[in-house]
Amino acid sequence: MNRDVREDELPGIGRRYTVSCDDGGVMTIVVHNTGRRDIYVLPSDSDHPAIVTFDDGRARAVAAILSGDYFTPPAVRGVQEVMDDLVIDWVTLTPGSPGTGHSLADLAVSSATGVTVMSILRGRATINEPTGFEVLQSGDRLVIAGRRDNLPAFRRLVAGK
């Protein structure tokens, strides 16, 4: 769950989600086991909440509107087009992987593939933002980010797949 959303179980009723609003207010959404949703909005300058109730179908329509399915503002659309092509993935190295025993700099991973190694999970240790001097080992799980069409080149160079 997002750090800005608090979730509470309401036994026999459903779940309650509390969200802090940008203007300092608070919105609480109660999702009933029946599918009904009650939304309580308490503005920062009021002691009286506004209350709205939706059935499941209308709640899903409102969610689609909020998520941009009906209309995506132009500023968001540009970011979304870029983000839609970006991928975060995990690659695990084996003893036979071409990258095993080589540093990220030796492999020239970023310049050769356009993919960035964001973290290396090695046993119980996590190496965040590894330097080019980090030597890859068998069993390393690499957390990578890059354009979808660059991933095959990265896999060939580093993992041999």
C-alpha positions as CSV (number, residue, x, y, z in Angstrom):
1,M,0.0,0.0,0.0
2,N,1.2,3.5,-0.8
3,R,2.7,5.4,2.2
4,D,0.0,8.1,1.7
5,V,-2.8,5.7,2.2
6,R,-3.7,4.0,5.5
7,E,-5.8,0.8,5.3
8,D,-7.9,-0.6,8.1
9,E,-10.0,-3.7,8.3
10,L,-13.6,-3.1,9.4
11,P,-14.8,-6.5,10.6
12,G,-18.1,-7.5,9.1
13,I,-18.2,-4.3,7.0
14,G,-15.2,-4.2,4.7
15,R,-12.1,-2.0,4.5
16,R,-11.4,1.7,5.2
17,Y,-8.8,3.7,3.3
18,T,-7.7,7.1,4.6
19,V,-5.8,9.4,2.3
20,S,-4.3,12.8,3.1
21,C,-5.3,15.4,0.5
22,D,-2.9,17.9,-1.1
23,D,-4.9,20.8,0.5
24,G,-4.5,19.4,4.0
25,G,-7.9,17.7,4.1
26,V,-8.6,14.0,4.6
27,M,-10.6,11.6,2.4
28,T,-11.8,8.3,3.8
29,I,-13.2,5.6,1.5
30,V,-15.1,2.7,3.0
31,V,-15.4,-0.3,0.7
32,H,-18.3,-2.4,2.0
33,N,-18.3,-6.2,1.5
34,T,-21.4,-5.6,-0.6
35,G,-19.5,-3.5,-3.1
36,R,-20.9,-0.2,-2.0
37,R,-18.4,2.6,-1.5
38,D,-18.8,5.5,0.9
39,I,-16.5,8.5,0.5
40,Y,-16.1,11.0,3.3
41,V,-14.2,14.2,2.5
42,L,-13.2,16.5,5.4
43,P,-11.7,19.7,4.1
44,S,-8.9,21.2,6.2
45,D,-11.1,24.2,7.1
46,S,-14.2,22.3,8.2
47,D,-15.5,20.0,10.9
48,H,-18.2,18.6,8.7
49,P,-17.4,16.0,6.1
50,A,-19.1,15.8,2.7
51,I,-20.4,12.2,2.1
52,V,-20.9,10.5,-1.3
53,T,-22.0,6.9,-1.9
54,F,-21.5,4.9,-5.1
55,D,-22.5,1.4,-6.1
56,D,-19.8,-0.9,-7.5
57,G,-20.3,0.2,-11.2
58,R,-20.3,3.9,-10.5
59,A,-17.3,3.5,-8.2
60,R,-15.3,1.8,-11.0
61,A,-16.3,4.6,-13.4
62,V,-15.1,7.2,-11.0
63,A,-11.8,5.3,-10.5
64,A,-11.4,5.1,-14.3
65,I,-11.8,8.9,-14.5
66,L,-9.3,9.5,-11.7
67,S,-6.8,7.2,-13.3
68,G,-7.0,8.9,-16.6
69,D,-8.9,6.3,-18.6
70,Y,-11.4,8.9,-19.8
71,F,-9.1,11.9,-20.2
72,T,-5.4,12.3,-19.6
73,P,-4.2,15.9,-19.4
74,P,-1.6,16.7,-22.0
75,A,1.1,17.3,-19.4
76,V,0.5,13.8,-17.9
77,R,0.2,12.2,-21.4
78,G,3.8,13.2,-22.3
79,V,5.2,11.7,-19.1
80,Q,3.0,8.6,-19.5
81,E,4.3,8.0,-23.1
82,V,7.9,8.0,-21.9
83,M,7.0,5.9,-18.8
84,D,5.1,3.3,-20.9
85,D,8.3,2.4,-22.7
86,L,10.4,2.1,-19.5
87,V,10.7,-1.2,-17.7
88,I,12.1,-2.3,-14.4
89,D,13.1,-6.0,-14.4
90,W,15.1,-8.5,-12.5
91,V,17.9,-10.7,-14.0
92,T,19.6,-13.5,-12.1
93,L,23.2,-14.4,-13.0
94,T,24.4,-18.0,-13.1
95,P,28.0,-19.4,-13.2
96,G,27.8,-19.5,-17.0
97,S,26.4,-16.0,-17.5
98,P,28.7,-13.8,-19.6
99,G,28.7,-11.1,-17.0
100,T,29.7,-13.3,-14.1
101,G,33.2,-12.3,-12.9
102,H,33.2,-9.0,-14.8
103,S,32.7,-5.5,-13.5
104,L,29.9,-3.3,-14.8
105,A,32.5,-1.0,-16.3
106,D,34.3,-3.9,-18.1
107,L,31.0,-4.8,-19.7
108,A,30.1,-1.2,-20.5
109,V,26.6,-2.2,-19.6
110,S,24.9,1.2,-19.8
111,S,26.6,2.5,-23.0
112,A,26.3,-0.9,-24.7
113,T,22.7,-1.6,-23.9
114,G,21.0,1.6,-22.7
115,V,20.0,-0.3,-19.5
116,T,20.9,0.8,-16.0
117,V,21.7,-1.5,-13.1
118,M,19.9,0.1,-10.2
119,S,20.6,-2.5,-7.5
120,I,22.4,-5.8,-7.0
121,L,20.8,-8.2,-4.6
122,R,23.6,-10.5,-3.4
123,G,22.6,-13.0,-0.8
124,R,21.1,-10.9,2.0
125,A,23.0,-7.7,1.0
126,T,21.7,-5.1,-1.3
127,I,24.0,-2.9,-3.3
128,N,22.1,0.2,-4.4
129,E,23.4,2.3,-7.3
130,P,26.4,0.1,-7.9
131,T,29.5,1.7,-9.3
132,G,31.2,0.5,-12.4
133,F,33.8,-1.2,-10.3
134,E,31.3,-3.7,-8.9
135,V,32.2,-7.2,-10.0
136,L,29.1,-9.4,-10.8
137,Q,28.9,-12.8,-9.1
138,S,26.9,-15.9,-9.8
139,G,23.6,-15.7,-8.0
140,D,23.4,-11.9,-8.1
141,R,19.9,-10.6,-8.8
142,L,20.2,-7.4,-10.8
143,V,17.4,-4.9,-10.6
144,I,17.6,-3.1,-14.0
145,A,15.7,-0.2,-15.7
146,G,15.6,0.7,-19.3
147,R,13.6,0.8,-22.5
148,R,11.7,-2.3,-23.3
149,D,13.5,-2.8,-26.6
150,N,17.0,-2.5,-24.9
151,L,16.4,-5.5,-22.5
152,P,17.3,-8.3,-25.0
153,A,20.7,-6.7,-25.6
154,F,21.3,-6.5,-21.9
155,R,20.2,-10.1,-21.3
156,R,22.6,-11.3,-24.0
157,L,25.5,-9.3,-22.7
158,V,25.2,-9.9,-19.0
159,A,23.0,-13.0,-18.5
160,G,23.5,-14.9,-21.7
161,K,19.8,-15.3,-22.3
